[in-house]
Amino acid sequence: MKSILNPLMSLMTGGPTLPTGVHAPDVGAGSSAPGIASRAAATEISDIALRDKDLPFIGTEETFSTRELMTLNNRLFLEKTGLAEIGPRRIAAMDEAGINVQILSAHTPGVQNVPGQEGIDFAYRLNKMLVDGPMAAYPGRFQAFATLPLLDPEASADELERTVRENGFVGCLTNGIIGKKFLDHPDFEPVLARAEALHVPIYLHPGLPPDEVFQIYYSNMRPEYQREYQDQVLSISAYGWHQETVTQCLRMVTSGVFDRFPKLQVIVGHMGEGLPFFYKRIVEKMGEVTEDTLEKPFEQYFHDNFWFTTSAFFQDELLALLLKYISPDRVMFATDYPFANMKEGTDWFRAVDLPRETKEKIAFRNAEKLFGIKV
C-alpha cells in the first residue's frame, strides 16, 4: 500500500499531487494580449528570467489554518504542510521566492458551515489571530481575506465590514457551496451588498461537495482502491471543485447578481478553474438564452466583474489560454502555498515570455489596484 500522506495532502489543494518534500475592460480585450512563446528556446527564456529577476510579487491565494480549525474540519493530517506556520518559516520561503506580500485566507471550508454563535465567534477568532499575529509581527508582508460565518449572512456582512474598516482586510474568501446554496441565492445578498459597498472583492475558492453530490458523482469507484482516497481526490482537487467553482460563477451571472450589484468584484483562482477552456462555448450558448434577461451581453460580466489568479497552475499554455479571452489587467499572481512551492511559482513566472509591462500587471500591479495596497 502506498503512503496515504500525499493523496490526503492533495485533497485540499487546487494543484496536482505534490512530490514528497515540497515546501509546505472591454469585451474581447483579452484576445489581443501578447502570446507566450514556447520554452524550447532555453537561452531566450533564460534571458527573460534574468531581465525579470527583480520582479516584485503579491501572492493572492496563500492559505493558513490553525490546529483548532484543522480539528474542526477533520484535517489534522495537514499539520505537516505548514498551514499553521505563519511566521519565520513562511517568511523565509517568501524571501527565497521573492514574494513581497501574501494575502492570507483560511483553509477550506473555513467556518462557513458552522452554525449560530459558534461560527460567528470562530470567524472572529481567526480574523483577530491574523491581526495580532503575523500582520503585527511582519508589517507589510501579510494582508488578509476575512473568514466569514456564512450560515449567518447578516453576521457575515458585519464581520466583513469590521475587518475591512478596523483591520484593513482586503476582502473575503468563500469556499464553495454554503450548506446547500451558492452565493447567488437571495439569502446571501447582505454579504454581496456589503462587499460592493466596501469596494472589496469576494474570492470564490472551491469547497467540499455536499454528501449527496459526492455520492452521485464520485462514490462509485472500485472498493479495493478506496484506501487510496481516489473518490475524494476526484471530487475536489483532481476535478470536482474546479467545475463546481465555474458553475457558481455562471449561476451568479445568469441569476443577475451583477445586474443587482454592478460594482461587485469576484476573484477566481487556479487559472480560471477551467473556464478559459469552455469560454467560447459558454458565452455563445448562454448569450443566446440570456439576451432578454440580462442587462449586458453574457461575456461582458467576465470583463467587468471577474478577476483570475494563477494559483497552483504554473503552466505557460494555460496562462496563454486565459490571456486569450481575459485582459491581463484582470489576472493576478498566486501560488496556493503551502500546497505549491512559492519559488517554483515565481521562477516559472519570471521566465514567462511576456512583455515586462504585462508581467508587472500580473505579478503585483493589478493586486495593488484591486486591493489598494503597495508592495
N, C-alpha and C positions, 0 to 999 in steps of 0.2 A: 504493500500500500504506500502510495506517495505521501509526502508530508502534506498536511492539510493547511499549513500556515499560509502559503502563497495563495491557494484558491480562496481562503477566507479573507485574506487581506485584499484580494482583488474584488471582493464583493462590493466594497464601498467606494471604489474609485472609478472615475469616468474613463480611464485609460485601460490599456491591456494589462494582463497579469505581469507584475514586475519581477525581475530576477531576484533571487535571494541576495540580500546585502545592499539593495538600493537605498539611498537616502530617502531614512524616512523623509438726406439730400433729395435728391430728386429721383423719380422712378428711373431705374436703369443706370444710376450713377456708377454702380459697381462694374458695369460692363466695360467701361473704359479704363479700369485700373490696370496698371502695368503688369505684364505676365511675369511669372517666376521661372527663371532659366533652369535647365537641368543641372544637377550636381556632377554630371560627368566631367565637366571642366574643373578639375580639382584645383589647379593653380588659380583660376579666376575666382573660385569660391573662397580660397584662402585669402586672396587679395580683398574680397568683400568683407570677410570676417575681420581682417586686420583694419580695414577702413572704419569698421563699426565697433571696434573693441571698447570704445568709451561710451557706448550707447547706454543711457540710464533705463531702468525698468521699474514699472509698478506692476506687481502681481495681483491680479484682481479676483482670483479664486484660490484662496490659500486657507486650508482647513485647520481647525483646532478642536479639541474636546477636553473634557475633564474626566477623572475617574468616576465621578458621580453621574455624568451624562452617559458614559460608556456602560455603566452598570444599569442605568435606566433602560437603555436601548439594547441590552444584551450584546455589547460589542467589546467586552474586555479583552478579547483576542487581539484587538488592535493596539493594545498598550505599547507594544514594541515598535510601532511605526513612527513614533514621535509626535503623535497627535496632541498629547497633553503637554509637550515641552514647548513653551513659548518664551524661551529665554536664551541663554548663551549658545546652545546647540543650534537653534533655529537661526539666530543672528549670524553665527559662523557660516552656516550654509548659504544664507543670503549674501554675505560678503564674498564668499567664494564664487558665487554665481554672478555677482554684480547686480543684485536686485536691491534697489534703494528702499522700496516700500512694499509691504504686504498688506492687503486688505483681508482681515481675518473673518471667517464665518464658521459657525458651529456645525459640527459634523451631522450629516443626515441621519435620522429625521429630526434632529434637534429636539425641541419640546413641543412641537406644533400639534401633537396628538395627545398631550397631557391635559386633562380637563380641569376646569374650575380654578380655584385659587392656587392649587399646587402648580399648575402650568404657569400662571402669572408670576408666582414667586420664583420659580425655577428660571424663567427667562430673565427676570431682573437680576438674579444672582450671576448668571453667565455674563450678561452685559456689564455689570459692575466689576466683575473679576477682570475683564479686559481693560477697563479704565484704570483700576487701581493697580493692576499687574503690569503687563507688557507695554501698554501705551504710556504709563508713567515711567517705567524703568528705561525705556528706549524711545525718548521723544522723537517724533518724526518718522520712525521706522515702521510703525504699525498704525493702520486705520481699521475700521470695523464695520461690518454689516450687522444690524440688530437681529438678535434671536427673538422671535415673537411667539406668544401662546395662541396660535391661530384658531383654536376651537372657540375662543372668545374674541371676535373681530373688533369689538369696541375697545377692549383692553389692549389688543394688539396695536390699534391705531394710536392709543395714548402712549404705549411704551415706545413705539417708533418715534413719536414726536418728542418724548422725553430724551431719548438717546441722541437724537439729532440736535436738539436745542441745548441740552446740558452737557453732552459729551462729545459733540462733533462727529457722530457716526454719519456714514456716507450713504445710508440706505438700509435695506433689509434683504434677507435671503430666505426664500421658502423652499420646501423640499417635497415636490410632487403633490400627490393627492392629499388633501387635508380631510381626515375622516373618510368620507366617500364623495367629496366635492372638489372640483377645481376652482381656481381663483375667479373664473368667470361667473360663478354662482352669485346671485344677488346678496347672499349673506356677507360676502367679503368686500362689498362696496365701501364700508368705512375705512378699510385699510388702503384700498386703491385711491380713494378720495384724499386721504391724509398724505399719502406718498406724493400725489400730484401737487397738493397744496404746499408741501415742504420742498418741492423740487428735488426729490431724491428718488433713485431708481429702485426697482424690485428685481433681485436676481432670482431667476427661476432655475433652481437646482433640482435634479431628479430625486425621487424618494423610493421607498419600498412599495411594491404593488400591494393593493388590498388582497386579503386572503382569497376572495372569490376570483379575482383576476389571476392570481398565481395558480390556483387550482385548474382553471380552464385553459390557460395558455402554456403553463410551464411545468406542471407536475407529472406529466405522463411519460417521464423518462425512465429508462431501464432501472429497476430497483437495485440491481447489483452495482450500479455506479453512483448511487445516492451518497455514498461515503465521500465522494469527490465534490459534492455540492454543485454538480453540474446544473441542476434545475435552478438553484438560487443565482448562480453566476449568470446564466442565460436570462433570468428575469430582470437583472439590473445592469451591471457594468458591461457585459458582453453584447447586450442588445436591448433589453426591455425598456430600461428607463430613458434611453435616448429617444425612442419612439414615443414614449409617454410625454416627454417634455415638448416635443414638436406638436403632439396632439393638444396639449394645453395651450400652446401659442396660437394654434389655428382656432381653437374654441374661443379664445379671447378676442381675436379679430372678428370671427363670424358672429359672435353674440353681441357685438357692438360696444365692447368695453372701451375701445379707443375713440369711439364717437362720443361716448358719455364723458370720458376723461382724455381729451385730445392731447394733453401735455404729459401724460403718464409715460414713463420710460421703463422698459423691461430689458434685462440682460439675459442672454442665453449662452451657456458655456459649451465646451467640448466641440469647438469649431462648428457650432450651429446645430449640434445634435442630429446630424443627417439632413437638416433642412436644405442645404445647398444642393444635395443630390436630387431632391424632389422638387426644387424650386420652380422650374418652368412648368411642370405638370400641375403643381398645386395652384399657381396663380392663373393658369389657363382654365382649369376646371372650376375652381372656386370663384374666379372672376365672373364666369358665366352665370352662376346661380346666386350671386350676391349683388349683382349690378343694381337692383332696385331696393336693396335693404341696407346697404352701407353708404356712408357719405362720401367715401373715396374709392378709387379702384383698389381691389384687394391687395395688390402688391405694394401699394403706396405705404401701407402701415408698416411694412418691414423696413422702410427707409425713414419713416418719421418717428417710430415708437420702439424700435428694437436695436440692441447692441449685441455684439457677439465676441466671445473670447476664445483664445487658443488652448484652453486648459487641457493638458494631458495628450494633446494630439499634435505632436511635433513632426508634421509631415508637409513637405512642400506642396504636394499635389492637392491636399485638402485646403490649404491656405489659398492656393491659386483658384480653386473652385469657389470658395467663399467670396474671394475678391472679384470673381466674375459677375456676381449678382449683387454684392453689397459693397457700398463705398468704403474705402479704407478709413474714412472719417468716423466709421461706426464699428471698428474692430479694435479689440484691446488684448494685450498680452496677459496670459495667466499660465501657471504651471500645474495646479492641482496638488501642490505639496500637502502632506508628505507622501502622497501616492504616486508622485512622479518626481524625478530628480530635477531640482532647480537649475543646476549647472547644465544639465543636458538640454533643458529648455532654452536657456539664454544662449548657449553655444549654437544650438540649431538656428535660433532667430538671427543671431549676428551674421550667420553665413547665408541667410536667405537672399536671393538676388532680386532685390527691390531697391528703388531709389532711396537715398538716405532720408529724404523728407517723409516718404511714406512709412519707412520703418520707425522714425521718431514718433509719428502719429500713433502707430500701433503699440510701440514699446511703452510710451508714457504720456504723450501729449493728449490723446483722446481721454485717458483716465483723468488727467489734470482738469480737463474741461468739464467732463461729466460730473466729477465728484467735488470740484472746487478745491483741489489740493495741489501741492507742489512737491516735486522730488527734492 
